[in-house]
Amino acid sequence: MRIDRGYVRPEDEPTIPEPEREADTHSDGTQSVTSAPADVDGAQAVTSVAEAEAEQEDGIKPIPDRLMTELTAYRTLALRDALAQDPDTAFLAGLHALCLKLFYRYTPESCLDIDAKSVVFGNQAPGLGDATIAKAVDERHRRWSEQLPRESAELWDALSTFDRDSRGVLFAHCIALSVNAVYEPWNRRPRALAHADRLAEEIRLDVAAAGWSPTVDNYLGRVTKARILQAVREAKGDTAAQLIEHLKKGEMAERAQELLAGTGWLPEPLRTPGQAISVASPASESGLISPSASGEDAPVSECEAAMPDVEYPLEDAILPDEPLVAAE
């Protein structure tokens, strides 16, 4: 669609009324039409407008809006072409636009149509704001805020004084704040989530190293018993899973939390493509048998260290007086 402003239709043009004419009757009966005396004030007004227009023609009038649009459109194309050939200035302009969006409010100081949004996590994950990684992000944002000017109009000059490394670190911080890889059932974004996997793979993201570990509250107590056993089996092996499969769900989740502590195991949504899951070796599974043949204590395995006060029999694990029920 093309919209041209500033035009007026001919029928909408203002009209100047002609002076009224009066008919004079002569002695011979003929009539002649003569113009009635024009209003003195109206004549003066018309004269003033004409004189003002003449003065404007002699002086410098503002450029018409239509012409301004055409001229600035050409200048915009020239700016694009020149900026594309100057990566440093382009990087500075992009950083300036991102900082305006993420550090200030209602700032029109950039001609770049770049929009950056930072999702604030609240109800998505209760308690996430108190996590160590969340505090680290907030602290980094606070430090950058202290280095940027209070007024957004002064931001360009401030960024111009930063060295290249500082600009790069600030740019990475701004880009990172715009990442949104949250699954929302009402907003299916399969391509965006697939890109999140690519991004995690590129930077070799390790969520376990970032501080996440499975607990009763954040995972084990909110999934089925089959998934709890799957997690233990993947991290500690089949023997460890068999030792807790007879337990009720609540106790199973607690025992699984102890078993999975320090293993680095992650559920599927937190895994990075290409990263292998560490599974207990058969040798470590054999260490679950506590007493040795000589009667001395055998080397303690990870599973025994997690459950020091519990000894599970290798056979008849289910108590006789406990009825068999279908797993949840």
ROMARZA-882857 format. One record per residue (C-alpha): residue in one letter; y, x, z. Coordinates in Angstrom, 3 decimals, m for minus. Each point is the difference from the previous one (the first is absolute). Example, Ala and Ser with C-alpha at 12.3 -4.5 7.8 and 13.67 -1.06 7.14 Angstrom:
# residues 2
{torkol->A yy->m4.500 xx->12.300 zz->7.800} .
{torkol->S yy->3.440 xx->1.370 zz->m0.660} .
***
This chain:
# residues 328
{torkol->M yy->0.000 xx->0.000 zz->0.000} .
{torkol->R yy->3.485 xx->1.229 zz->m0.858} .
{torkol->I yy->3.058 xx->m1.294 zz->1.834} .
{torkol->D yy->3.500 xx->0.644 zz->m1.352} .
{torkol->R yy->2.822 xx->m0.902 zz->2.328} .
{torkol->G yy->3.704 xx->m0.489 zz->m0.608} .
{torkol->Y yy->m0.145 xx->m2.383 zz->m2.969} .
{torkol->V yy->1.705 xx->m3.419 zz->m0.152} .
{torkol->R yy->m0.955 xx->m2.836 zz->m2.316} .
{torkol->P yy->2.776 xx->m1.175 zz->m2.360} .
{torkol->E yy->m0.001 xx->m3.470 zz->1.498} .
{torkol->D yy->0.558 xx->1.504 zz->3.449} .
{torkol->E yy->3.086 xx->1.963 zz->m1.039} .
{torkol->P yy->3.115 xx->m1.178 zz->1.899} .
{torkol->T yy->2.448 xx->m1.868 zz->m2.261} .
{torkol->I yy->3.792 xx->0.196 zz->0.189} .
{torkol->P yy->1.526 xx->m3.527 zz->m0.352} .
{torkol->E yy->2.469 xx->m0.405 zz->m2.839} .
{torkol->P yy->3.514 xx->m1.289 zz->0.885} .
{torkol->E yy->0.389 xx->m3.751 zz->m0.275} .
{torkol->R yy->1.970 xx->m1.294 zz->m3.041} .
{torkol->E yy->2.380 xx->m2.967 zz->0.005} .
{torkol->A yy->0.875 xx->m2.221 zz->m3.016} .
{torkol->D yy->3.709 xx->m0.395 zz->m0.782} .
{torkol->T yy->1.156 xx->m3.129 zz->m1.924} .
{torkol->H yy->2.829 xx->0.568 zz->m2.450} .
{torkol->S yy->2.519 xx->m2.594 zz->m1.193} .
{torkol->D yy->m1.868 xx->m0.410 zz->m3.262} .
{torkol->G yy->m3.096 xx->m1.016 zz->1.899} .
{torkol->T yy->m1.909 xx->3.217 zz->m0.594} .
{torkol->Q yy->m1.545 xx->1.914 zz->2.854} .
{torkol->S yy->m0.241 xx->3.707 zz->0.498} .
{torkol->V yy->m2.236 xx->1.672 zz->2.553} .
{torkol->T yy->1.726 xx->2.590 zz->2.109} .
{torkol->S yy->m1.429 xx->2.139 zz->2.716} .
{torkol->A yy->0.862 xx->m1.037 zz->3.492} .
{torkol->P yy->1.602 xx->2.651 zz->2.133} .
{torkol->A yy->m2.745 xx->2.146 zz->1.458} .
{torkol->D yy->m0.300 xx->0.405 zz->3.695} .
{torkol->V yy->2.067 xx->2.961 zz->1.014} .
{torkol->D yy->m2.460 xx->1.211 zz->2.631} .
{torkol->G yy->m2.968 xx->m0.267 zz->m2.384} .
{torkol->A yy->1.831 xx->1.992 zz->m2.637} .
{torkol->Q yy->0.802 xx->2.699 zz->2.487} .
{torkol->A yy->m3.645 xx->0.136 zz->1.143} .
{torkol->V yy->m1.252 xx->0.401 zz->m3.567} .
{torkol->T yy->2.559 xx->2.716 zz->m0.597} .
{torkol->S yy->m1.080 xx->1.828 zz->3.169} .
{torkol->V yy->m3.673 xx->m0.085 zz->m1.006} .
{torkol->A yy->0.818 xx->1.316 zz->m3.455} .
{torkol->E yy->2.098 xx->2.788 zz->1.417} .
{torkol->A yy->m2.774 xx->0.914 zz->2.487} .
{torkol->E yy->m2.569 xx->0.142 zz->m2.793} .
{torkol->A yy->2.264 xx->2.212 zz->m2.022} .
{torkol->E yy->0.416 xx->2.350 zz->2.958} .
{torkol->Q yy->m3.784 xx->0.145 zz->0.516} .
{torkol->E yy->m0.556 xx->0.860 zz->m3.634} .
{torkol->D yy->2.364 xx->2.906 zz->0.447} .
{torkol->G yy->m1.699 xx->1.166 zz->3.281} .
{torkol->I yy->m3.618 xx->0.895 zz->0.958} .
{torkol->K yy->m2.129 xx->m3.051 zz->0.656} .
{torkol->P yy->m3.425 xx->0.112 zz->1.782} .
{torkol->I yy->m2.952 xx->0.556 zz->m2.303} .
{torkol->P yy->m1.725 xx->m3.309 zz->m0.801} .
{torkol->D yy->m3.218 xx->m0.649 zz->1.909} .
{torkol->R yy->m2.098 xx->m0.191 zz->m3.143} .
{torkol->L yy->1.223 xx->3.368 zz->m1.191} .
{torkol->M yy->m0.550 xx->1.487 zz->3.474} .
{torkol->T yy->m3.619 xx->m1.171 zz->m0.098} .
{torkol->E yy->m0.608 xx->1.592 zz->m3.390} .
{torkol->L yy->1.615 xx->3.290 zz->0.983} .
{torkol->T yy->m1.831 xx->0.314 zz->3.320} .
{torkol->A yy->m3.316 xx->m0.913 zz->m1.649} .
{torkol->Y yy->0.391 xx->2.992 zz->m2.290} .
{torkol->R yy->0.958 xx->2.180 zz->2.950} .
{torkol->T yy->m3.115 xx->m1.161 zz->1.877} .
{torkol->L yy->m2.217 xx->1.101 zz->m2.860} .
{torkol->A yy->1.772 xx->3.353 zz->m0.080} .
{torkol->L yy->m0.506 xx->0.360 zz->3.767} .
{torkol->R yy->m3.707 xx->m0.754 zz->m0.334} .
{torkol->D yy->m0.468 xx->2.577 zz->m2.697} .
{torkol->A yy->1.947 xx->2.684 zz->1.845} .
{torkol->L yy->m1.669 xx->m0.709 zz->3.357} .
{torkol->A yy->m3.440 xx->0.220 zz->m1.571} .
{torkol->Q yy->0.829 xx->3.565 zz->m0.993} .
{torkol->D yy->1.142 xx->0.988 zz->3.512} .
{torkol->P yy->m2.981 xx->m0.352 zz->2.396} .
{torkol->D yy->1.876 xx->1.339 zz->3.027} .
{torkol->T yy->2.801 xx->m2.542 zz->m0.261} .
{torkol->A yy->m2.489 xx->m2.749 zz->m0.783} .
{torkol->F yy->m1.951 xx->0.887 zz->3.129} .
{torkol->L yy->3.195 xx->m0.048 zz->2.055} .
{torkol->A yy->0.997 xx->m3.378 zz->m1.435} .
{torkol->G yy->m3.422 xx->m1.466 zz->0.745} .
{torkol->L yy->0.019 xx->1.410 zz->3.528} .
{torkol->H yy->3.489 xx->m1.408 zz->0.515} .
{torkol->A yy->m1.133 xx->m3.480 zz->m1.092} .
{torkol->L yy->m3.075 xx->0.096 zz->2.248} .
{torkol->C yy->1.969 xx->1.132 zz->3.038} .
{torkol->L yy->2.526 xx->m2.775 zz->m0.527} .
{torkol->K yy->m2.806 xx->m2.557 zz->0.105} .
{torkol->L yy->m1.942 xx->1.453 zz->2.936} .
{torkol->F yy->2.720 xx->1.349 zz->2.296} .
{torkol->Y yy->2.931 xx->m2.379 zz->m0.606} .
{torkol->R yy->0.624 xx->m3.703 zz->m0.506} .
{torkol->Y yy->1.844 xx->m1.819 zz->m2.780} .
{torkol->T yy->0.967 xx->3.125 zz->m1.915} .
{torkol->P yy->1.147 xx->m0.324 zz->m3.637} .
{torkol->E yy->0.839 xx->3.695 zz->m0.411} .
{torkol->S yy->m2.662 xx->0.753 zz->m2.612} .
{torkol->C yy->m0.105 xx->m0.942 zz->m3.688} .
{torkol->L yy->m3.800 xx->0.512 zz->m0.072} .
{torkol->D yy->m2.111 xx->m3.147 zz->m0.007} .
{torkol->I yy->m2.527 xx->1.470 zz->2.427} .
{torkol->D yy->m1.290 xx->m2.218 zz->2.785} .
{torkol->A yy->m1.914 xx->1.303 zz->3.012} .
{torkol->K yy->m1.584 xx->m2.226 zz->2.636} .
{torkol->S yy->m1.598 xx->1.066 zz->3.249} .
{torkol->V yy->m2.477 xx->m2.411 zz->1.547} .
{torkol->V yy->0.266 xx->m0.340 zz->3.777} .
{torkol->F yy->m3.420 xx->m0.405 zz->1.567} .
{torkol->G yy->m0.083 xx->m2.568 zz->2.772} .
{torkol->N yy->m2.597 xx->m2.738 zz->m0.032} .
{torkol->Q yy->m2.162 xx->1.815 zz->m2.561} .
{torkol->A yy->m1.403 xx->2.362 zz->2.634} .
{torkol->P yy->0.829 xx->m0.673 zz->3.660} .
{torkol->G yy->0.928 xx->3.130 zz->1.893} .
{torkol->L yy->0.463 xx->2.068 zz->m3.152} .
{torkol->G yy->3.584 xx->0.814 zz->0.939} .
{torkol->D yy->m1.237 xx->1.852 zz->3.072} .
{torkol->A yy->m2.411 xx->2.176 zz->m1.958} .
{torkol->T yy->0.664 xx->3.726 zz->m0.126} .
{torkol->I yy->0.338 xx->0.005 zz->m3.780} .
{torkol->A yy->2.528 xx->m2.864 zz->0.100} .
{torkol->K yy->2.094 xx->1.880 zz->2.541} .
{torkol->A yy->m0.106 xx->3.098 zz->m2.203} .
{torkol->V yy->1.359 xx->m1.962 zz->m2.981} .
{torkol->D yy->2.759 xx->m1.551 zz->2.113} .
{torkol->E yy->0.968 xx->3.368 zz->1.431} .
{torkol->R yy->0.239 xx->1.565 zz->m3.459} .
{torkol->H yy->2.209 xx->m2.878 zz->m1.162} .
{torkol->R yy->2.220 xx->0.410 zz->3.052} .
{torkol->R yy->0.480 xx->3.724 zz->m0.646} .
{torkol->W yy->1.046 xx->m0.640 zz->m3.595} .
{torkol->S yy->2.361 xx->m2.766 zz->1.099} .
{torkol->E yy->1.799 xx->2.483 zz->2.214} .
{torkol->Q yy->0.503 xx->2.365 zz->m2.934} .
{torkol->L yy->1.454 xx->m2.658 zz->m2.322} .
{torkol->P yy->3.595 xx->m1.269 zz->0.254} .
{torkol->R yy->0.774 xx->m3.275 zz->1.739} .
{torkol->E yy->1.888 xx->m1.366 zz->m3.019} .
{torkol->S yy->m2.019 xx->m0.586 zz->m3.161} .
{torkol->A yy->3.009 xx->0.940 zz->m2.153} .
{torkol->E yy->m0.347 xx->3.576 zz->1.275} .
{torkol->L yy->m3.726 xx->0.279 zz->m0.747} .
{torkol->W yy->0.292 xx->1.572 zz->m3.462} .
{torkol->D yy->2.160 xx->2.843 zz->1.247} .
{torkol->A yy->m2.381 xx->0.602 zz->2.910} .
{torkol->L yy->m3.096 xx->0.113 zz->m2.209} .
{torkol->S yy->1.782 xx->2.373 zz->m2.378} .
{torkol->T yy->0.182 xx->2.569 zz->2.799} .
{torkol->F yy->m3.758 xx->m0.128 zz->0.731} .
{torkol->D yy->m2.159 xx->2.769 zz->m1.431} .
{torkol->R yy->m2.826 xx->m0.852 zz->m2.369} .
{torkol->D yy->m2.732 xx->0.164 zz->2.651} .
{torkol->S yy->1.871 xx->m2.364 zz->2.321} .
{torkol->R yy->0.526 xx->m2.454 zz->m2.826} .
{torkol->G yy->m3.687 xx->0.136 zz->m0.841} .
{torkol->V yy->m1.078 xx->m0.705 zz->3.580} .
{torkol->L yy->2.468 xx->m2.872 zz->0.307} .
{torkol->F yy->m1.126 xx->m1.411 zz->m3.349} .
{torkol->A yy->m3.640 xx->0.085 zz->1.134} .
{torkol->H yy->0.974 xx->m1.815 zz->3.196} .
{torkol->C yy->1.795 xx->m2.746 zz->m1.927} .
{torkol->I yy->m2.843 xx->m0.443 zz->m2.477} .
{torkol->A yy->m2.529 xx->m0.110 zz->2.849} .
{torkol->L yy->1.919 xx->m2.772 zz->1.749} .
{torkol->S yy->m0.356 xx->m2.193 zz->m3.087} .
{torkol->V yy->m3.817 xx->0.186 zz->m0.078} .
{torkol->N yy->m1.651 xx->m3.391 zz->0.516} .
{torkol->A yy->m3.802 xx->0.032 zz->m0.197} .
{torkol->V yy->m0.592 xx->m2.894 zz->2.391} .
{torkol->Y yy->m2.650 xx->m2.534 zz->m0.988} .
{torkol->E yy->1.329 xx->m3.531 zz->0.242} .
{torkol->P yy->m2.304 xx->m2.933 zz->m0.848} .
{torkol->W yy->2.904 xx->m2.090 zz->m1.303} .
{torkol->N yy->1.350 xx->2.819 zz->m2.207} .
{torkol->R yy->m2.750 xx->1.522 zz->m2.101} .
{torkol->R yy->1.080 xx->3.343 zz->m1.459} .
{torkol->P yy->m3.149 xx->1.709 zz->m1.296} .
{torkol->R yy->1.862 xx->2.478 zz->m2.193} .
{torkol->A yy->2.392 xx->1.006 zz->2.762} .
{torkol->L yy->m2.881 xx->0.543 zz->2.436} .
{torkol->A yy->m1.870 xx->1.991 zz->m2.647} .
{torkol->H yy->3.078 xx->2.194 zz->m0.349} .
{torkol->A yy->m0.022 xx->0.480 zz->3.778} .
{torkol->D yy->m3.514 xx->1.428 zz->m0.342} .
{torkol->R yy->1.197 xx->2.380 zz->m2.703} .
{torkol->L yy->2.924 xx->1.052 zz->2.164} .
{torkol->A yy->m2.253 xx->0.573 zz->3.025} .
{torkol->E yy->m2.364 xx->2.041 zz->m2.124} .
{torkol->E yy->2.849 xx->2.095 zz->m1.388} .
{torkol->I yy->1.342 xx->0.933 zz->3.452} .
{torkol->R yy->m3.516 xx->0.185 zz->1.540} .
{torkol->L yy->0.765 xx->m2.576 zz->2.651} .
{torkol->D yy->m2.190 xx->0.142 zz->3.128} .
{torkol->V yy->0.649 xx->m3.050 zz->2.170} .
{torkol->A yy->m2.294 xx->1.332 zz->2.719} .
{torkol->A yy->2.054 xx->3.179 zz->0.240} .
{torkol->A yy->3.102 xx->m2.222 zz->0.167} .
{torkol->G yy->m1.296 xx->m1.389 zz->3.294} .
{torkol->W yy->m2.087 xx->m3.074 zz->m0.818} .
{torkol->S yy->m3.414 xx->m0.393 zz->1.600} .
{torkol->P yy->m2.196 xx->m3.111 zz->0.263} .
{torkol->T yy->0.283 xx->m1.877 zz->3.287} .
{torkol->V yy->m1.067 xx->m3.378 zz->1.290} .
{torkol->D yy->3.516 xx->m1.358 zz->m0.446} .
{torkol->N yy->0.903 xx->1.316 zz->m3.432} .
{torkol->Y yy->m3.334 xx->m0.410 zz->m1.818} .
{torkol->L yy->m3.374 xx->m0.087 zz->1.774} .
{torkol->G yy->0.626 xx->m3.127 zz->2.052} .
{torkol->R yy->1.282 xx->m1.902 zz->m3.050} .
{torkol->V yy->m2.865 xx->0.510 zz->m2.460} .
{torkol->T yy->m3.627 xx->m1.106 zz->m0.038} .
{torkol->K yy->m2.850 xx->1.844 zz->1.699} .
{torkol->A yy->m1.299 xx->1.034 zz->m3.410} .
{torkol->R yy->3.244 xx->1.845 zz->m0.741} .
{torkol->I yy->m0.036 xx->1.659 zz->3.427} .
{torkol->L yy->m3.516 xx->1.309 zz->m0.645} .
{torkol->Q yy->1.018 xx->1.097 zz->m3.489} .
{torkol->A yy->2.864 xx->2.036 zz->1.448} .
{torkol->V yy->m2.244 xx->1.702 zz->2.571} .
{torkol->R yy->m2.680 xx->0.618 zz->m2.610} .
{torkol->E yy->2.499 xx->1.634 zz->m2.383} .
{torkol->A yy->1.517 xx->2.199 zz->2.688} .
{torkol->K yy->m2.953 xx->0.789 zz->2.296} .
{torkol->G yy->m3.127 xx->m0.851 zz->m1.965} .
{torkol->D yy->m2.764 xx->m2.608 zz->0.164} .
{torkol->T yy->m1.303 xx->1.032 zz->3.419} .
{torkol->A yy->3.341 xx->m0.594 zz->1.720} .
{torkol->A yy->0.286 xx->m3.400 zz->m1.676} .
{torkol->Q yy->m3.486 xx->m0.967 zz->1.151} .
{torkol->L yy->0.870 xx->0.835 zz->3.592} .
{torkol->I yy->2.739 xx->m2.648 zz->0.167} .
{torkol->E yy->m1.241 xx->m2.653 zz->m2.391} .
{torkol->H yy->m1.561 xx->m2.044 zz->2.853} .
{torkol->L yy->3.279 xx->m0.353 zz->1.886} .
{torkol->K yy->2.255 xx->m3.021 zz->0.000} .
{torkol->K yy->3.070 xx->0.268 zz->m2.134} .
{torkol->G yy->2.507 xx->0.793 zz->2.760} .
{torkol->E yy->m2.090 xx->2.789 zz->1.484} .
{torkol->M yy->m0.990 xx->1.212 zz->m3.457} .
{torkol->A yy->3.681 xx->0.356 zz->m0.955} .
{torkol->E yy->0.723 xx->1.997 zz->3.165} .
{torkol->R yy->m2.976 xx->2.333 zz->m0.552} .
{torkol->A yy->0.957 xx->0.400 zz->m3.651} .
{torkol->Q yy->3.526 xx->0.991 zz->1.000} .
{torkol->E yy->m1.451 xx->2.782 zz->2.156} .
{torkol->L yy->m2.360 xx->1.128 zz->m2.738} .
{torkol->L yy->2.651 xx->0.048 zz->m2.724} .
{torkol->A yy->2.622 xx->1.821 zz->2.074} .
{torkol->G yy->0.916 xx->3.292 zz->m1.651} .
{torkol->T yy->m2.205 xx->m0.509 zz->m3.052} .
{torkol->G yy->2.832 xx->m0.783 zz->m2.426} .
{torkol->W yy->m1.786 xx->m3.103 zz->m1.260} .
{torkol->L yy->2.225 xx->m2.532 zz->m1.802} .
{torkol->P yy->m0.587 xx->m3.518 zz->m1.341} .
{torkol->E yy->0.267 xx->m0.535 zz->m3.736} .
{torkol->P yy->3.674 xx->m1.110 zz->m0.110} .
{torkol->L yy->1.081 xx->3.256 zz->1.661} .
{torkol->R yy->m2.059 xx->2.391 zz->m2.082} .
{torkol->T yy->1.490 xx->2.220 zz->m2.672} .
{torkol->P yy->m1.906 xx->0.139 zz->m3.299} .
{torkol->G yy->m1.848 xx->3.271 zz->m0.398} .
{torkol->Q yy->m0.288 xx->0.745 zz->3.703} .
{torkol->A yy->m3.576 xx->0.102 zz->1.284} .
{torkol->I yy->m1.075 xx->m1.691 zz->3.231} .
{torkol->S yy->m1.571 xx->2.329 zz->2.546} .
{torkol->V yy->m3.482 xx->m1.279 zz->0.871} .
{torkol->A yy->m2.104 xx->1.447 zz->2.796} .
{torkol->S yy->m2.708 xx->2.352 zz->m1.203} .
{torkol->P yy->m3.692 xx->m0.590 zz->0.845} .
{torkol->A yy->0.141 xx->2.959 zz->2.388} .
{torkol->S yy->2.768 xx->m1.582 zz->2.028} .
{torkol->E yy->m1.863 xx->m3.304 zz->0.060} .
{torkol->S yy->m2.982 xx->1.730 zz->1.564} .
{torkol->G yy->2.231 xx->1.102 zz->2.852} .
{torkol->L yy->0.156 xx->m3.621 zz->1.193} .
{torkol->I yy->m3.332 xx->0.560 zz->1.810} .
{torkol->S yy->1.320 xx->1.195 zz->3.340} .
{torkol->P yy->m2.845 xx->1.747 zz->1.895} .
{torkol->S yy->m1.654 xx->3.058 zz->m1.479} .
{torkol->A yy->m3.675 xx->0.817 zz->0.219} .
{torkol->S yy->0.637 xx->2.597 zz->2.738} .
{torkol->G yy->1.767 xx->m2.523 zz->2.186} .
{torkol->E yy->3.374 xx->1.741 zz->m0.306} .
{torkol->D yy->3.030 xx->m1.690 zz->m1.439} .
{torkol->A yy->0.139 xx->0.232 zz->m3.764} .
{torkol->P yy->3.277 xx->0.805 zz->m1.780} .
{torkol->V yy->2.320 xx->m2.968 zz->0.273} .
{torkol->S yy->0.712 xx->m1.724 zz->m3.299} .
{torkol->E yy->3.196 xx->m1.839 zz->m0.882} .
{torkol->C yy->m1.713 xx->m3.307 zz->0.655} .
{torkol->E yy->m1.154 xx->1.042 zz->3.483} .
{torkol->A yy->3.447 xx->1.332 zz->0.832} .
{torkol->A yy->1.474 xx->m3.359 zz->m0.885} .
{torkol->M yy->m2.462 xx->m1.918 zz->2.200} .
{torkol->P yy->m0.900 xx->2.309 zz->2.935} .
{torkol->D yy->m1.206 xx->m2.678 zz->2.419} .
{torkol->V yy->m2.200 xx->m2.013 zz->m2.370} .
{torkol->E yy->m3.534 xx->0.922 zz->m1.006} .
{torkol->Y yy->m1.563 xx->m2.117 zz->m2.727} .
{torkol->P yy->m3.748 xx->m0.013 zz->m0.543} .
{torkol->L yy->m1.178 xx->0.888 zz->m3.468} .
{torkol->E yy->m2.385 xx->m2.938 zz->m0.032} .
{torkol->D yy->0.184 xx->m3.558 zz->1.310} .
{torkol->A yy->3.777 xx->0.231 zz->0.109} .
{torkol->I yy->0.398 xx->m3.754 zz->0.431} .
{torkol->L yy->m0.707 xx->m1.156 zz->3.561} .
{torkol->P yy->m2.981 xx->m2.363 zz->0.291} .
{torkol->D yy->1.928 xx->m2.738 zz->1.799} .
{torkol->E yy->2.816 xx->m0.007 zz->m2.572} .
{torkol->P yy->m0.678 xx->m2.487 zz->m2.815} .
{torkol->L yy->0.275 xx->1.182 zz->m3.568} .
{torkol->V yy->2.962 xx->m1.530 zz->m1.775} .
{torkol->A yy->1.294 xx->0.310 zz->m3.505} .
{torkol->A yy->2.601 xx->2.705 zz->m0.404} .
{torkol->E yy->3.559 xx->m1.237 zz->m0.424} .
***
